[in-house]
Amino acid sequence: MLVRQINVFLENQSGRLAEVTKTLGDNDIDIRALYIADTTEYGILRMILDKPEKAVDILTQAGFTVSSTPVIALAIADKPGTLDHALSILSQGSLSLEYLYAYVGRSSDDAVVVIRVQDPELALTKLEEAGIRVLSSEEVYGV
Amino acid sequence: MLWSPSETLSRSEIEAIQLERLKWQVSYAYERVPFYKKGMDEVGVRPEHITKLSDISKLPFTVKTDLRDNYPTGLFAVPNKDIVRFHSSSGTTGKPIIVGYTRNDMENWTECCARMCTAAGVTQDDVAQVAFGYGLFTGGFGLHYGLERVGASVLPISSGNSERQIMFMKDLKTTVLIATPSYVLHLAEIMADMGVTKDDISLKTGMFGGEGHTPEMRVQIEERLGINDTQNYGLTELCGPGLSYECLHHTGMHINEDFFLAEIIDPVSGEVLPKGCEGELVISTLTKEGIPMLRYRTKDITTLTYDQCACGRTFARMDLVRGRSDDMMVIRGVNVFPSQVEAVLMGIEGIGQHYQLIVTTEKYMDKMEVQVELLDGAILDSYSNLEKLANEIRHKIRTVLQIDVKVTLLNPKTLERTAGKSHRVIDRRSKSF
């Protein structure tokens, strides 16, 4: 299944990231994973949160430009070659990868890899057919 | 719909009235205001030298600093016992300017504003919400008197408190909104936040002034509020609103030519330009008793046309103001009006309509930064979309202005919103170079 990733536009100004994390903290929203794409001009903060819908409302009200994107969270065994296997499934299916980021889950030995592809539904099918474990939103949000 | 039969006089009838009144105004000012006597004596012109309309070009110009230098009432032609109203324009630097109206001036101003309201289609069946500031600003009272004269039900709510504006707009079924264009866009944003749509309100006409607005801004206002957006023009120095105004045909702003004489000059040389040329608007009052203005330089860049409008009015029309000769920035030798940047930004999706221009000098080179608010979160899906948007803005500005700018995207609602004239430009260039 697909997981909601929250994207937040960050101006290149000191304290902007802290404003986001404070807004989330004040509203009891937990950050599961985060990743910043940035240049000298702007950043886009991508996050997996435990309450994505609430986070969109709260951050929008706080004056941030926010959107949400469907992504896939894969459980990857923490040993050499396993990520390569998952990625080769995507490339064989001509599914282009836009970006990915990884974090180590709390409750298992697997690493969690969040991937963003152009056609997430199709990618999901291919990965599941190949026997790669795709995490549900409950598993991801409630890690 | 016309308010006065004067509005359809033939060109020769208009000019006959103008000449008669100009002769009176010039000799009145010469006799009563030392500033005008001194100025005319210096160039050797006397009131009797005005025998035809074009003789006005013999008179010296009057500029805003003349009002400041003669603060508070040095240019008044009557003692205070004959003044029934003062107004003032704050100005951003130095002393304010003060103007005064006699009882006849008030009557003429109200007549001008009543014509303006009628041209915008306002009748006694309308509810008119005046969201212009009341007080020393001429906008609130000028519109108020004109609207009352045509019989509209006037709601003098003044500016600010947007939620209350929208509540009254719904509850009193306001049909005419009077405001500055930037405040109207602000109200539209608040409406959207409150979940109020154009179907929940009864507005049909907007009468907007106090600052210019671009055709692109007009399209936005008309779409978002479902109204016919009419613009009007006036300066505190010359009476306030009522100098010129659009009818519902949007063919330019009809100038009340029986009260004002308009010229177009080259802003650099001061030469009068032939009919139809673009240049700086210069206005002379023709009936003013309180504070006559002879050849007042408005600093506004426009063009005059003299053919009859589809509405029947024959007064000369001025185009919507293209920019101000003193707002005009010279950036790396290129003339830039903020309104040009505004027009580009209005045509780009995903960003807000507020903007700020910041001009600086780096290594003796002018740099301009354009700040806009990013509204569309969908673009955050990929970083390249964000760069594409910034590049699109940069490219389109380059096409129009021939200069490269830096584009900075900001979070929503970070740029200053103002109820009055908005300050779009910050020029940090060193003036010593």
Interface residues (C-beta under 8 A of the other chain):
Chain A: N7 V8 F9 E11 A37 T39 E41 Y42 I44 G63 F64 T65 V66 S67 T69 E98
Chain B: L374 L375 D376 G377 A378 I379 L380 D381 S382 Y383 L386 A390 T408 L409 L410 N411 P412 K413 T414
